Amino acid sequence: MADALSVIPASVLRNLSDKLYEKRKNAALEVEGIVKQLATSGDHDKISAVINLLTTEFTYSPQANHRKGGLIGLAAATVGLTSEAAQHLEQIVPPVLNSFSDQDSRVRYYACEALYNIAKVVRGDFIVFFNQIFDALCKLSADSDANVQSAAHLLDRLVKDIVTESDQFSIEEFIPLLRERMNVLNPYVRQFLVGWITVLDSVPDIDMLGFLPDFLDGLFNMLSDSSHEIRQQADSALSEFLQEIKNSPSVDYGRMAEILVQRAASPDEFTRLTAITWINEFVKLGGDQLVPYYADILGAILPCISDKEEKIRVVARETNEELRAIKADPAEGFGVGAILSIARSQLSSEWDATRIEALHWISTLLNRHRAEVLCFLNDVFDTLLKALSDPSDEVVLLVLEVHACIAKDPLHFRQLVVFLVHNFRIDHSLLEKRGALIIRRLCVLLDAERVYRELSTILEGEADLDFASIMVQALNLILLTSSELAELRDLLKQSLVNPAGKDLFISLYASWCHSPMAIISLCLLAQTYQHASAVIQSLSEEDINVKFLVQLDKLIRLLETPIFAYLRLQLLEPGRYTWLLKALNGLLMLLPQQSSAFKILRTRLKTVPTYSFNGDQIKRTSSGNPYSQILHHIPSASQISEDGDINQDIGNSGSHNGMNFAARLQQFEQMQRQHRMHAKAQAQSRNSTASLSKLCVQDVQRAEEQRRQGSVTEMNRPPSRSSRRGPGQLQL
């Protein structure tokens, strides 16, 4: 201190702390001259003393004017030292950096000015303080004072120039500083950081691309900034880096892929588009590096396929196709289970397009890595079954294709059909709305006969009789109407002459017994008309209910469709197909006379000729009622087994072509008894419930309840003899 006072006049020190800038400036010039003389003489001890004086007495002074003077004095001392300033920077720079956080904005301004002048003198020697300077500049870029910001910008440009021309700059030490600040929200700081990234990336000797994963997320974060300028700067920087990635032989795709996957789900549209564009390029360029990240990438792509922005949808679809075209091996780290899990999760997406692509991926995995997929089947099977209830028909059809691919194995086929029946049981609306679509498509994909046999086996032992009846009726309607089941119908038509047809008929018969109308339809289709007539005759009055009549109405209308053209043509030979006529007349007798179905069938039967074409021989019947005439000429049981197959002795057992029709009829009647008992049990249960409810009626309602009970008693009174049904009358 004493040495410094001996070389700096008191007047200079006094002016250095003056409130007037001009006096401080003139004093600083005198300090510069003094230090220059000391440097010429090589008296560095006194130079250190001068710097120490300026630091302790001025820059750390509680008086603002003293601090201003100290800063300008330190800058002047550095100018005076010129080329020898480097050895004193440890004394000069720290107090200046400390002043950047001064409460007085003018002090901060002069600190920027002082460091600017210091940097101009020392240039490259300045780099040793780079981290501290960068930290200070980062804070000053967001300073509340516009003049300080302006001064900081000037200093920043100078520091950038120094760094770009210096070979002492350490990018490894700089990156942690950059990474710490990349998520700062202040727009001025963001501009400052993007500026540094751009400048450093332009330096050939600095490999910013190698450190891109450290600050990539921060750049993507800036794409959604409220400032258009910041968004533009961040986008420009990202575009430059993407171009470098395309031209670089070595890139760390993995770390960046993790960042891109997260950003692809950003609520900001521009961020999503940029992220998905990068992912698209990575999939094309990444090769083996991206194999462990395929599942994550797929998880980012699938939602974007349904993005509201068309540009994003286009890029996402392209990326999805690129990814699917890559045939990676599980041995190389390709995670079949992980990708399957992503596809499964996306099946719950609210967007059809995403669900469809998720199913395409499951299908692709099944085709390429079937064994691996089946190992994870338990994880996805329930989800695939639920997808059968999807509101989109296209999704349902794809789900069925996936199920069909899985069901190539007998075990999985059985499992699929069991679960399918279970879903229909717990969700009747699924059967009603999608049942036909699902069954028909499965028949195409998995062989109709195989599907129907399995369904029949399951329904034969179905405990829920009401559901079994509904399900069989649905299957029967599909069998009779669907073009996909034409071959199955042709096979059943040959039941009396073809062992395969007979076997199928017997296979379906047991479950079809749940529905009288289904059995009758099956017999008409299989041309077992005598058995159809026997089934009709076996029906009791309890079987003829509203549900039965509705089903009968549907059958009568189906008889007028092209599917049953063969049956209508057989009516041209009433002498040969007498059991067909008897069966149809039996159905006619079950229909209410005023129903449209009755009129349709009666009209059809009226067209039956009163003669029979049998080769060249024409047999005419006597005039009169054609129905009675035809039925009168029915051959005896010893002469006919089934229509069109005369003079074969069926014996007492009613067996034909290996089919024991008497046993079949007994099987049908037994099943119908179970249904009747079930219906009675349900009715009793409802009555019991109603009785319990009546016990809880309040006293004030008892009179009304007694009146109602009286009405019920009257209704339950046996009818008079005149009101009873006569023989042959149908009770509706």
C-alpha positions in Angstrom: 0.0 0.0 0.0 2.8 2.4 1.0 4.7 1.7 -2.3 1.5 2.5 -4.3 1.0 5.8 -2.4 4.5 6.7 -3.1 4.1 6.4 -6.9 0.5 7.7 -7.3 0.0 11.3 -6.2 -2.8 12.0 -3.8 -4.5 14.3 -6.3 -4.8 11.4 -8.7 -6.3 9.1 -6.1 -8.7 11.9 -5.2 -9.8 12.5 -8.8 -10.1 8.7 -9.3 -13.0 8.7 -6.8 -14.6 11.9 -8.0 -18.2 12.0 -8.9 -17.4 13.5 -12.3 -16.6 11.0 -15.0 -14.1 13.3 -16.7 -12.0 13.7 -13.6 -12.0 9.9 -13.1 -11.0 9.4 -16.7 -8.1 11.8 -16.5 -7.0 10.2 -13.3 -7.1 6.8 -15.0 -4.9 8.1 -17.8 -2.3 9.2 -15.2 -2.5 5.7 -13.6 -1.9 4.2 -17.0 1.2 6.3 -17.5 2.5 5.5 -14.0 2.1 1.7 -14.6 3.7 2.0 -18.0 6.8 3.6 -16.5 6.9 0.9 -13.8 6.6 -1.8 -16.4 9.4 -0.3 -18.5 11.6 -0.3 -15.4 10.5 -3.9 -14.6 9.3 -2.9 -11.1 6.4 -5.4 -10.9 6.3 -5.3 -7.1 5.1 -1.7 -7.2 2.7 -2.6 -10.1 1.2 -5.2 -7.8 1.0 -2.7 -5.0 -0.9 -0.2 -7.3 -3.3 -2.9 -8.4 -3.8 -4.0 -4.8 -4.5 -0.3 -3.9 -7.1 0.0 -6.7 -8.7 -3.2 -5.6 -9.0 -2.8 -1.8 -9.4 1.0 -1.5 -11.6 1.5 -4.6 -13.3 -1.6 -6.2 -14.3 -3.0 -2.7 -15.2 0.4 -1.3 -18.7 1.1 0.0 -18.7 4.3 -2.0 -20.1 3.8 -5.5 -17.8 6.5 -7.0 -14.8 4.8 -5.5 -15.8 1.5 -7.1 -16.3 3.2 -10.5 -12.9 4.8 -10.2 -11.3 1.5 -9.1 -12.7 -0.3 -12.2 -11.5 2.4 -14.6 -8.1 2.4 -12.8 -7.7 -1.4 -13.2 -8.5 -1.1 -16.9 -6.0 1.7 -17.3 -3.3 -0.3 -15.4 -3.9 -3.2 -17.8 -3.5 -0.9 -20.8 -0.3 0.4 -19.3 1.1 -3.1 -18.8 0.3 -4.1 -22.4 2.2 -7.3 -23.2 3.1 -7.9 -19.6 -0.5 -7.7 -18.3 -0.9 -11.5 -18.3 1.2 -12.0 -15.1 -1.1 -9.6 -13.2 -4.5 -10.9 -14.4 -5.0 -12.9 -11.3 -5.1 -9.6 -9.4 -6.9 -7.6 -12.0 -9.8 -9.8 -13.3 -11.4 -11.1 -10.0 -12.4 -7.7 -8.6 -13.9 -6.7 -12.0 -15.9 -9.9 -12.2 -17.1 -9.3 -8.6 -18.4 -5.9 -9.7 -20.8 -7.5 -12.2 -23.1 -8.3 -9.3 -22.9 -4.8 -7.8 -26.2 -3.3 -6.7 -25.4 0.0 -8.6 -26.2 -0.4 -12.3 -23.6 2.2 -13.2 -20.9 0.2 -11.4 -22.0 -2.9 -13.4 -21.8 -0.8 -16.6 -18.3 0.3 -15.8 -17.3 -3.3 -14.9 -18.4 -4.3 -18.4 -16.4 -1.4 -19.9 -13.3 -2.3 -17.8 -13.4 -6.0 -18.7 -13.8 -5.1 -22.3 -10.7 -2.9 -22.2 -8.8 -5.6 -20.3 -9.8 -8.3 -22.8 -8.7 -6.1 -25.7 -5.2 -6.0 -24.2 -4.7 -9.6 -23.1 -6.7 -11.4 -25.8 -5.9 -15.2 -25.5 -4.4 -14.9 -22.0 -8.0 -14.0 -21.0 -9.2 -17.6 -21.6 -8.2 -18.9 -18.2 -11.1 -16.9 -16.7 -13.5 -17.9 -19.4 -15.9 -19.9 -17.2 -16.3 -17.1 -14.7 -16.7 -14.5 -17.5 -19.3 -16.7 -19.2 -21.2 -17.0 -16.0 -21.1 -13.3 -15.5 -22.1 -12.5 -19.1 -25.0 -14.9 -18.8 -26.4 -13.0 -15.9 -25.7 -9.6 -17.4 -27.5 -10.6 -20.6 -30.7 -10.4 -18.6 -29.8 -7.3 -16.6 -32.6 -5.0 -15.7 -30.7 -1.9 -17.0 -30.6 -1.5 -20.7 -27.2 0.3 -20.7 -25.7 -2.6 -18.8 -27.3 -5.1 -21.3 -25.8 -3.1 -24.2 -22.4 -3.0 -22.6 -22.6 -6.8 -21.9 -23.4 -7.4 -25.5 -20.3 -5.6 -26.7 -18.2 -7.5 -24.2 -19.8 -10.7 -25.3 -19.0 -10.2 -28.9 -15.3 -9.5 -28.0 -15.1 -12.6 -25.9 -16.6 -14.7 -28.7 -13.9 -13.3 -31.1 -11.2 -14.1 -28.6 -12.5 -17.7 -28.0 -12.8 -18.5 -31.7 -9.2 -17.5 -32.4 -7.8 -19.1 -29.3 -6.3 -22.6 -29.1 -6.5 -22.6 -25.3 -10.4 -22.8 -25.1 -11.6 -26.0 -23.5 -15.0 -27.1 -24.9 -15.1 -29.9 -22.3 -15.1 -27.4 -19.5 -17.5 -25.2 -21.2 -20.3 -27.8 -21.9 -21.3 -28.3 -18.2 -21.8 -24.5 -17.9 -23.9 -24.5 -21.0 -26.0 -27.6 -20.0 -26.8 -26.0 -16.6 -28.3 -23.0 -18.2 -30.1 -24.5 -21.2 -33.5 -24.7 -19.4 -33.5 -21.1 -18.2 -36.7 -19.4 -19.4 -35.4 -15.8 -19.5 -35.5 -14.8 -23.2 -32.3 -12.7 -23.0 -30.4 -15.6 -21.5 -31.8 -17.9 -24.2 -30.6 -15.6 -26.9 -27.2 -15.4 -25.3 -26.9 -19.2 -25.1 -28.1 -19.9 -28.6 -25.6 -17.2 -29.8 -22.7 -19.1 -28.1 -23.8 -22.5 -29.4 -23.9 -21.1 -33.0 -20.6 -19.3 -32.7 -18.8 -22.3 -31.2 -20.3 -24.7 -33.8 -18.9 -22.5 -36.5 -15.3 -23.0 -35.3 -13.8 -25.9 -37.2 -11.5 -27.0 -34.4 -14.4 -27.3 -31.9 -16.6 -30.4 -32.1 -19.9 -29.2 -30.8 -21.7 -32.1 -32.6 -20.1 -34.5 -30.2 -21.6 -32.7 -27.2 -25.0 -32.1 -28.9 -26.8 -34.6 -26.6 -25.9 -32.3 -23.6 -27.8 -29.3 -24.8 -30.2 -30.7 -27.5 -33.1 -30.8 -25.1 -32.6 -27.2 -24.2 -32.6 -26.2 -27.9 -35.9 -28.1 -28.4 -37.3 -26.4 -25.3 -36.6 -23.0 -27.0 -38.7 -24.0 -30.0 -41.9 -23.2 -28.0 -40.6 -19.9 -26.7 -43.1 -17.0 -26.9 -40.5 -14.9 -28.7 -40.5 -15.5 -32.5 -36.9 -14.5 -32.7 -35.8 -17.1 -30.1 -37.8 -19.8 -31.9 -36.2 -18.9 -35.2 -32.7 -18.9 -33.7 -33.2 -22.3 -32.0 -34.7 -23.7 -35.2 -31.8 -22.4 -37.3 -29.3 -23.9 -34.9 -31.1 -27.3 -34.9 -31.3 -27.3 -38.7 -27.5 -26.7 -38.9 -26.8 -29.5 -36.5 -29.1 -31.9 -38.4 -27.2 -31.2 -41.5 -24.0 -31.9 -39.8 -25.4 -35.2 -38.5 -26.2 -36.2 -42.1 -22.6 -35.5 -43.1 -21.0 -37.0 -40.1 -19.7 -40.6 -40.0 -20.0 -40.9 -36.3 -22.9 -39.7 -34.2 -24.3 -40.7 -30.8 -27.9 -41.4 -32.0 -28.9 -43.2 -28.9 -28.8 -40.4 -26.3 -30.4 -38.0 -28.7 -33.1 -40.5 -29.6 -34.3 -40.5 -26.0 -34.6 -36.7 -26.1 -36.5 -36.7 -29.4 -38.9 -39.3 -28.2 -39.9 -37.0 -25.3 -40.1 -33.9 -27.5 -42.3 -35.7 -30.0 -45.1 -35.6 -27.4 -44.7 -31.9 -26.8 -47.9 -29.8 -26.7 -46.2 -27.4 -29.0 -46.9 -28.2 -32.6 -43.6 -26.8 -34.0 -41.6 -28.8 -31.4 -43.5 -32.0 -32.4 -42.8 -31.4 -36.1 -39.1 -30.7 -35.5 -38.8 -33.8 -33.2 -40.5 -36.1 -35.6 -38.5 -34.8 -38.5 -35.3 -35.6 -36.6 -36.6 -39.0 -35.7 -37.3 -39.6 -39.4 -33.7 -38.8 -40.3 -32.4 -40.9 -37.4 -34.3 -43.9 -38.5 -32.8 -43.5 -42.0 -29.2 -42.9 -40.7 -28.9 -44.5 -37.3 -28.8 -48.2 -38.4 -27.7 -50.6 -35.6 -27.3 -47.8 -33.1 -31.0 -47.3 -32.9 -32.0 -51.0 -32.4 -32.3 -50.7 -28.6 -34.4 -47.6 -29.0 -36.9 -48.9 -31.6 -39.7 -49.4 -29.0 -39.3 -45.8 -27.7 -39.2 -44.4 -31.2 -42.3 -46.4 -32.1 -44.0 -45.0 -29.0 -43.3 -41.5 -30.3 -44.4 -42.2 -33.9 -47.7 -43.9 -33.4 -49.5 -41.0 -31.6 -48.1 -38.5 -34.2 -49.8 -40.6 -37.0 -53.0 -39.1 -35.8 -51.7 -35.6 -35.1 -54.1 -32.7 -35.9 -51.3 -31.2 -38.1 -51.0 -32.8 -41.5 -47.3 -32.2 -41.8 -46.7 -34.1 -38.7 -48.9 -36.9 -39.8 -47.1 -37.2 -43.1 -43.6 -37.4 -41.6 -44.8 -39.8 -38.9 -46.3 -42.2 -41.4 -43.1 -42.1 -43.5 -41.0 -42.8 -40.4 -43.3 -45.6 -39.4 -42.9 -47.3 -42.7 -39.1 -46.8 -42.6 -39.0 -48.3 -39.1 -41.1 -51.3 -40.1 -39.0 -51.9 -43.2 -35.9 -52.5 -41.0 -35.6 -56.2 -40.2 -33.7 -56.3 -36.9 -32.9 -59.5 -35.1 -33.7 -60.0 -31.4 -30.2 -61.3 -31.0 -29.0 -57.8 -31.9 -30.9 -56.2 -29.1 -34.2 -55.8 -30.9 -36.8 -55.9 -28.1 -39.9 -57.8 -29.4 -41.5 -57.6 -26.0 -40.9 -53.8 -25.7 -42.3 -53.1 -29.1 -45.3 -55.4 -28.4 -45.9 -53.5 -25.2 -45.9 -50.2 -27.0 -48.3 -51.5 -29.7 -50.6 -52.8 -27.0 -50.7 -49.5 -25.1 -51.5 -47.6 -28.3 -54.6 -49.9 -28.9 -56.3 -47.7 -26.3 -55.6 -44.6 -28.3 -58.6 -42.4 -29.0 -57.5 -42.2 -32.7 -58.4 -44.9 -35.3 -55.2 -44.3 -37.3 -53.0 -45.0 -34.3 -54.8 -48.1 -33.3 -54.7 -49.4 -36.9 -50.9 -48.9 -37.1 -50.4 -50.5 -33.7 -52.2 -53.6 -35.0 -50.1 -53.6 -38.2 -47.1 -53.7 -35.9 -48.4 -56.7 -33.9 -49.1 -58.4 -37.2 -45.6 -57.7 -38.5 -44.0 -59.0 -35.3 -46.1 -62.2 -35.6 -45.0 -62.7 -39.1 -41.3 -62.1 -38.4 -40.8 -63.2 -34.8 -43.8 -65.5 -34.1 -42.1 -67.6 -31.4 -41.0 -64.5 -29.4 -44.4 -62.9 -29.7 -46.2 -66.0 -28.4 -44.0 -65.8 -25.4 -45.6 -62.5 -24.5 -49.0 -63.5 -25.6 -50.6 -63.4 -22.1 -49.6 -59.7 -21.9 -51.5 -58.7 -25.0 -54.2 -61.3 -25.5 -56.8 -59.6 -23.3 -56.2 -56.3 -24.9 -56.6 -57.8 -28.3 -59.9 -59.3 -27.2 -61.2 -56.0 -25.9 -60.3 -54.5 -29.2 -63.0 -56.6 -30.8 -65.4 -54.1 -29.3 -63.6 -51.2 -31.1 -66.0 -48.7 -32.7 -64.1 -48.8 -35.9 -64.9 -51.7 -38.3 -61.4 -51.4 -39.8 -59.8 -51.9 -36.4 -62.0 -54.9 -35.7 -61.0 -56.5 -39.0 -57.3 -56.0 -38.3 -57.7 -57.4 -34.8 -59.3 -60.5 -36.3 -56.4 -60.9 -38.7 -54.0 -60.7 -35.7 -56.1 -63.2 -33.8 -56.2 -65.5 -36.8 -52.4 -65.3 -37.1 -52.1 -66.3 -33.4 -54.7 -69.0 -33.8 -52.8 -71.0 -36.4 -51.7 -73.1 -33.4 -54.5 -75.4 -32.2 -54.1 -74.4 -28.5 -54.4 -70.7 -29.3 -57.3 -71.3 -31.7 -59.2 -73.0 -28.9 -58.3 -70.2 -26.5 -59.4 -67.5 -29.0 -62.8 -69.1 -29.6 -63.4 -69.6 -25.9 -62.5 -66.0 -25.1 -64.6 -64.8 -28.0 -67.7 -66.7 -26.7 -66.9 -65.3 -23.2 -66.9 -61.8 -24.6 -70.2 -62.3 -26.4 -71.6 -63.7 -23.1 -70.7 -60.7 -21.0 -71.4 -58.2 -23.7 -74.5 -59.0 -25.7 -74.2 -55.7 -27.6 -70.9 -56.9 -29.0 -72.7 -60.0 -30.4 -75.5 -57.9 -31.7 -73.4 -55.2 -33.3 -70.3 -57.0 -34.3 -71.1 -60.7 -34.0 -71.7 -61.2 -37.7 -68.6 -59.2 -38.8 -66.4 -61.1 -36.3 -67.6 -64.6 -37.1 -67.6 -64.1 -40.9 -64.1 -62.7 -40.9 -62.8 -65.5 -38.7 -64.4 -68.0 -41.0 -62.5 -66.5 -43.9 -59.2 -66.4 -42.0 -59.3 -69.7 -40.1 -61.6 -72.0 -42.2 -65.3 -71.8 -41.7 -65.8 -75.4 -40.8 -63.1 -75.3 -38.1 -64.6 -72.2 -36.6 -68.2 -73.5 -36.5 -67.2 -76.9 -35.1 -65.3 -75.2 -32.3 -68.1 -72.8 -31.5 -70.6 -75.7 -31.5 -68.5 -77.7 -29.1 -68.2 -74.8 -26.7 -71.9 -73.9 -26.9 -73.1 -77.5 -26.5 -72.0 -77.4 -22.8 -72.9 -73.7 -22.2 -74.4 -73.2 -18.8 -76.1 -69.9 -19.6 -79.0 -71.4 -21.6 -80.4 -68.0 -22.6 -77.1 -66.9 -24.0 -76.6 -70.3 -25.7 -80.0 -69.9 -27.5 -79.1 -66.3 -28.6 -75.6 -67.3 -29.8 -76.9 -70.3 -31.7 -79.5 -68.2 -33.4 -76.9 -65.7 -34.4 -74.6 -68.4 -35.8 -77.4 -70.0 -37.6 -78.4 -66.7 -39.3 -74.7 -66.1 -40.4 -74.6 -69.7 -41.7 -77.7 -69.2 -43.8 -76.9 -65.8 -45.2 -73.2 -65.1 -45.4 -71.4 -65.5 -48.7 -68.2 -66.5 -46.8 -70.0 -69.6 -45.6 -71.2 -70.8 -49.0 -68.9 -73.8 -49.0 -70.1 -74.8 -45.6 -73.7 -74.7 -46.7 -72.8 -76.8 -49.8 -71.2 -79.4 -47.5 -74.3 -79.5 -45.2 -76.6 -80.0 -48.2 -74.8 -83.3 -48.8 -75.3 -84.5 -45.3 -77.3 -87.6 -46.4 -74.7 -88.7 -49.1 -71.4 -87.3 -48.0 -69.6 -88.5 -44.8 -68.0 -85.1 -44.3 -71.3 -83.4 -44.6 -72.9 -85.9 -42.2 -70.0 -85.4 -39.7 -70.5 -81.6 -39.8 -74.3 -81.9 -39.4 -73.8 -84.1 -36.3 -71.2 -81.7 -35.0 -73.5 -78.7 -35.2 -76.6 -80.5 -34.1 -75.9 -80.8 -30.4 -75.5 -77.0 -29.9 -78.2 -76.1 -32.4 -80.6 -77.9 -30.1 -80.6 -74.7 -28.0 -82.9 -73.2 -30.6 -85.8 -75.0 -32.2 -85.7 -72.7 -35.2 -82.0 -73.2 -35.6 -82.5 -77.0 -35.7 -85.3 -76.7 -38.2 -83.1 -74.4 -40.4 -80.2 -76.8 -40.1 -82.4 -79.7 -41.2 -83.8 -77.7 -44.1 -80.3 -76.8 -45.2 -79.1 -80.4 -44.8 -82.2 -81.7 -46.7 -83.1 -83.9 -43.7 -86.7 -83.0 -44.3 -88.3 -86.0 -42.5 -86.4 -85.1 -39.4 -87.3 -81.4 -39.7 -91.0 -82.5 -39.8 -90.4 -84.7 -36.7 -88.8 -81.7 -34.9 -91.8 -79.5 -35.8 -94.2 -82.2 -34.5 -92.3 -82.5 -31.3 -92.7 -78.9 -30.3 -94.9 -78.3 -27.3 -97.1 -75.3 -26.7 -94.4 -73.8 -24.4 -92.0 -73.8 -27.2 -94.2 -71.6 -29.4 -93.6 -68.3 -27.9 -92.9 -64.8 -29.2 -89.2 -65.4 -29.6 -89.9 -68.6 -31.6 -92.4 -66.8 -33.9 -89.9 -64.0 -34.5 -87.3 -66.5 -35.5 -89.8 -68.4 -37.7 -90.7 -65.2 -39.4 -87.0 -64.7 -40.3 -86.7 -68.2 -41.6 -89.8 -67.9 -43.9 -88.3 -64.8 -45.4 -85.0 -66.5 -45.9 -86.7 -69.3 -47.7 -87.5 -66.8 -50.4 -83.8 -65.8 -50.9 -81.5 -67.3 -53.5 -79.8 -69.4 -50.8 -82.9 -71.7 -50.6 -83.5 -71.7 -54.3 -82.7 -75.5 -54.4 -85.4 -76.1 -51.8 -88.1 -74.2 -53.8 -87.1 -76.1 -56.9 -87.6 -79.3 -55.0 -91.2 -78.3 -54.6 -91.7 -79.0 -58.3 -91.6 -82.7 -57.3 -94.0 -83.0 -54.5 -94.2 -86.7 -54.9 -90.5 -87.1 -54.2 -90.1 -84.4 -51.6 -93.2 -85.0 -49.5 -91.5 -84.6 -46.2 -90.4 -81.2 -47.3 -94.0 -80.3 -48.0 -95.1 -81.7 -44.7 -92.4 -79.7 -42.9 -93.3 -76.5 -44.6 -97.0 -77.1 -44.0 -96.1 -77.7 -40.3 -94.4 -74.3 -40.2 -97.4 -72.8 -41.8 -99.7 -74.2 -39.1 -97.5 -72.7 -36.4 -97.8 -69.2 -37.9 -100.6 -66.8 -36.9 -102.9 -66.5 -40.0 -102.7 -62.7 -40.1 -98.9 -62.5 -40.1 -97.1 -61.6 -43.2 -94.9 -64.7 -42.9 -98.0 -66.9 -43.0 -99.1 -65.2 -46.2 -95.6 -65.5 -47.8 -95.4 -69.2 -47.1 -99.0 -69.9 -48.0 -98.5 -68.2 -51.3 -95.4 -70.2 -52.0 -97.1 -73.5 -51.1 -100.0 -72.6 -53.4 -97.6 -72.6 -56.3 -96.6 -76.3 -55.7 -97.9 -78.2 -58.7 -100.6 -80.9 -58.3 -98.4 -83.3 -60.3 -94.9 -84.6 -59.8 -92.1 -84.5 -62.3 -90.2 -87.7 -62.0 -88.0 -88.1 -65.1 -90.2 -88.5 -68.1 -93.1 -89.8 -66.1 -95.7 -87.4 -65.0 -97.9 -88.4 -62.1 -101.1 -86.5 -61.9 -103.3 -86.3 -58.8 -107.0 -86.0 -58.7 -108.6 -82.6 -58.5 -109.2 -81.0 -55.1 -107.0 -79.5 -52.4 -103.4 -79.9 -53.5 -102.1 -80.1 -49.9 -104.3 -83.0 -49.0 -103.7 -84.7 -52.3 -99.9 -84.5 -51.9 -99.9 -85.6 -48.3 -102.3 -88.4 -49.1 -99.7 -89.9 -51.5 -96.8 -89.9 -49.0 -95.1 -93.3 -49.1 -94.9 -95.3 -45.9 -91.9 -95.3 -43.6 -90.7 -98.5 -45.1 -90.5 -96.9 -48.5 -88.8 -93.6 -47.7 -86.1 -92.5 -45.3 -85.6 -88.9 -46.4 -87.0 -87.0 -49.4 -85.5 -87.9 -52.7 -84.1 -91.2 -51.3 -87.0 -93.7 -51.9 -87.1 -97.4 -51.1 -84.3 -97.4 -48.4 -85.3 -99.2 -45.3 -84.6 -97.0 -42.3 -85.8 -99.5 -39.8 -87.3 -98.8 -36.4 -84.3 -96.8 -35.3 -84.8 -94.0 -37.8 -81.1 -94.2 -38.8 -80.0 -93.2 -42.2 -76.4 -92.9 -43.6 -75.1 -93.6 -40.1 -77.2 -90.8 -38.5 -79.5 -92.0 -35.8 -82.3 -89.4 -36.2 -84.4 -91.0 -33.4 -81.5 -90.3 -31.0 -81.1 -86.8 -32.5 -84.7 -86.1 -31.9 -84.4 -87.3 -28.3 -81.4 -85.1 -27.9 -83.3 -82.1 -29.1 -86.3 -82.8 -26.9 -84.1 -83.2 -23.8 -82.4 -79.9 -24.5 -85.7 -78.1 -24.9 -86.9 -79.6 -21.6 -83.9 -78.0 -20.0 -84.8 -74.6 -21.5 -88.4 -74.9 -20.4 -87.3 -75.8 -16.8 -84.9 -72.9 -16.9 -87.7 -70.5 -18.1 -90.0 -71.7 -15.3 -87.3 -71.2 -12.7 -86.7 -67.7 -13.9 -90.4 -67.0 -13.8 -90.7 -68.3 -10.2 -87.7 -66.2 -9.2 -89.3 -63.1 -10.6 -92.6 -63.9 -8.8 -90.7 -64.4 -5.6 -89.0 -61.1 -6.0 -92.3 -59.4 -6.7 -93.8 -61.0 -3.6 -91.0 -59.8 -1.4 -91.5 -56.3 -2.8 -95.2 -56.3 -2.0 -94.4 -57.1 1.7 -92.6 -53.8 1.9 -95.6 -51.7 0.7 -96.7 -49.0 3.2 -100.0 -49.5 5.2 -101.5 -46.6 3.3 -101.3 -48.7 0.1 -102.8 -51.9 1.5 -106.3 -51.2 0.2 -105.0 -50.7 -3.3 -102.9 -53.8 -3.0 -105.9 -55.9 -2.0 -107.8 -54.7 -5.0 -104.9 -55.7 -7.2 -104.7 -59.1 -5.6 -108.4 -59.5 -6.3 -107.7 -58.8 -10.0 -104.9 -61.3 -10.1 -107.2 -64.0 -8.6 -109.8 -63.3 -11.2 -107.3 -63.6 -14.0 -105.9 -66.9 -12.6 -109.4 -68.5 -12.4 -109.7 -71.5 -14.7 -111.5 -70.6 -17.9 -115.0 -71.8 -18.6 -115.5 -74.8 -20.9 -116.6 -72.6 -23.7 -113.4 -70.6 -23.6 -111.0 -73.6 -23.7 -109.0 -74.2 -26.9 -110.1 -76.8 -29.2 -107.8 -79.4 -30.6 -105.3 -78.0 -33.1 -105.9 -74.4 -32.1 -102.6 -72.4 -31.5 -102.4 -70.3 -28.4 -100.5 -67.1 -29.1 
